[in-house]
C-alpha cells in the first residue's frame, strides 16, 4: 500500500512536472531570440542596407529555429515522462495522462509560435528581406522622388520587438508629388541622412516645390530600405 502510494505520487509528479520542464525553457528560448544581445549578435558590424537586411533575415530565421527547438523540447520531455511512467507497473495507468498533458502544452505552444511566425511578421520579414537582398545585389533598386515628412524615429530591425533591441535604422515617412500616401522608409543610421527641409502641410504643393527639397531615393521594394538619397533641385512642379 505504501509502495503504491509512493508510485502514485511519483506518477503525479512526473505528469505535473513535464509541462514545467518544457514550457519555461521553450519560453526562455523565445525571449533569448528577442533579446537585444541576440539581435546585436546577428547584426554584428553591419551598418549598410545590405548588411542590415542580411542581419534581419538571419535573426528571424534563427528565431524560428529557437521556436522549433522549444517545441522539440516539449516533445522530448513528454516522451521521457511517458517512458519513465511505463517502467513501473503501478504508474503505467498515468502514461495516457502524461501524453495528453504534453499534447495540450504542445498545442498551446504551436498556437503561440504560429501567431509569431504568421501574424508577428517573422515569415514575411524573412521573405521580404531575402527578396530585397537579391534586389540590391542585382542593382535593380526602386527609384522614387519624394518629399520627407517632418519627424523621424530610430527603429529596430523589422520583425517582432523585444526590450533592449538595438536601433540601427531611422524611419522617415515620405510621399511623391501626388501626396496620395505617406509611406515609411528605413535609412541606416550610419548613412547619416538628415533632410535639408521637410514638407509643410500648411502650404500647397507649389510652395513646397519651390521651398522644400525633394530627394530621389534608391530603395528596396519590399521592406523599403534606402541605399542612397540624392537631393533634387527645387523649382516649380512640371505640368
N, C-alpha and C positions, 0 to 999 in steps of 0.2 A: 504493500500500500504506500509505504514511504517512497520506494523507488518509482512507483507510478506517479506519485505527486511531484517528485523532482523532475521526472520526464515531461510531465505536462507543463510544469513551469519553464523548463528548458525550451520546449516547443513554442510556448507563448513568447518567450524572449526572442527566439530566432525570428518568428513571424513579425514581431513588433520592431525589432532592430533592423531588419532588411531595408525598409524604406529610408531609415535614417542614414544607413551606410551608403545609400545610393543618391538620395535627394540632395543632401548637403554638399558632398563633393561635386556632384553634377552642377549645382548652383554655383559653387566656387569656381569651377572651370569657366562658366559663362561670365562671371564677374571678372575673372582674370583676363578674358578676351576683351572685355570692355574697359579695362583699366588704362589709365594714362600711360603707365610704364610699358604695357604691352604694345599699345599703339605707337609709342615713341620708338620701341624696338623695331617695329615694322617700317616706320618712316626712315630710321637711320639718319643718313646725311643728305637725304633727298630734299631739294628745295625748289626745283623747277616743276613745271606742269607734268611733264612725262614721268619724272621720278615720283611725284606725289600720287599720280594715277596708279602707278605700279604698287606703291605702298598701300593705297586704298584697296586695290584688288586683292593683294596678298593678305592684308589684315582681315577682310571679310571672309576670304577663303579659310584662313586659319581659325576664325571664329566658328565657321561651320564645322570644321574638324573637331574643335573643342566640344561643341554641342553633341556631335555624334559620339565622341568619346564618353561624354556624360551618360548618354543613353546606353552605350555598351556597358558602362559600369553598373547601371541598374540591372541589366540582363545578367551580368556576371554574378552580382550579389544575390539575385533571386535564385539562380541555378545553384549557387553554393548553399544557400539556405535550404532549398529543397533536397539536395543530396545529403546534407547533414541530418535533416529530419528523417530521411528514408533509412539511414543506417541503424536507427533504433526502432525496434518493433512498436514500442509504446508511443512513438511520435509520428509514425507513418500516416496516421489519420490527419495530421496537420499539413501534409505536403500540399494538398489541394488549396488550402487556405493561403499558404505561402506563395504559391504560384499566382493565385488570384490577386493577392495584395501587390505582388510585383508587377502584374499586368496592369493594375489600376494606376500604379505610380508611373509606369512606362507610358501609358495612355495620356496621363496628365502632362508628362514631360514632352510628349510628341505634340500636344496642343500648343504648349509654350514655345517650343522650338519652331514649329510651323508658323506661328504668329511672327516670330522674329525674322525668319527667313523670307516669308512671303509678304507679310504686312509691315515688317520693320525695315524694308528696303535692302536687306542683305543680298538677296539674289539679284535684284535689279541693279544694285551697285556693282556687283561683280561683273555682270554682263555689260553694263554701261561703261565701266572703267576699261574693260578689255577692248571694247569697240573704239573707245577714244584713244587708247594706246596705239592701236593699229592705225588710226586716223593720223595721229601725229607722226608716226614712223613712216607713213606713206606720203606725208606732206600735203595731204588733201584736206586742209582745215577749212572750216566755215569762216567766211568773212562778212562782217556786218558793221555798218557805221551807225553809231548810237550817241545819244545824249546820256550823261550819267545823272542819276537821281541823287539828291543830297543825302548824305549819311552813308556810313559803312559799318560793318561789324566784322571782327575777327571770327573765324569759323574753324571748327574741327573738320576732319575728313568726312565726306558723305557716308552715311550709314548710321547705325544705332549709336546713341550718345551714352557715354559713361563719365562719371565725375573725374576731373583731373586730366582729361584728354588734351593733348597739345592742339594749338590753333595755328597751323601753318598757312592758312588761307585768309583772304579778305574778301568779303561778299559785298558787291555793289549791285544795285538794280539799274537797269539801262533799257532804253527804248530807241527804236529807229525813228525816222522823221514822221511816220504815221501816228505815233503816240497811242497806238491801239492797246499796248500792254507794256508793263514794266517787268522785265524778266531778270532773275538773278544770274550773275556771272561771278565766277570764282577766280580771283587773282592770287597767285603765290605771294606770300608776304615778302620773300626775298626779291621779288620783281620790283618792289618799291613804287608801285603805281599810286599816284595821287593826282586826281583830275585838277586841271588848272581852274576850272569853274564847273558848276553843276546847274542843271536845268532849273529855271524859275517858273514854277507852276502859276504864279500870279501874272505872268506875262504871256503874250501869244507866241506862236511858233516863229513868226517873222522876227520878233525881238530877240528870241533865244538864238535864232540862226546867226544874227549879227553880233551877239554879245556873249554867247556861251559856246565854248569849243566842243565840237564833237570828236569822237575817237573811232578809228577803224580798228575793230578787234579781230584778231585771228584766234579762233577758239574751237574747241571740240563740240560736236553736235549733241552728244548725249548728256554729259554732266556739266557742260559749259565751262570747262577750264580754259582760261585765257593764256595763250602762249605769247602774244605780242599785242601791244596797244600803241597805235600811231596817231598822233594828234592831227586833226584836219584843219584847214584854213577856215576862218569864219567868214560868212557872207550871206547874202540873200538866198532863200530857198529857190531852186530852179523849178519852173513850172513844167 
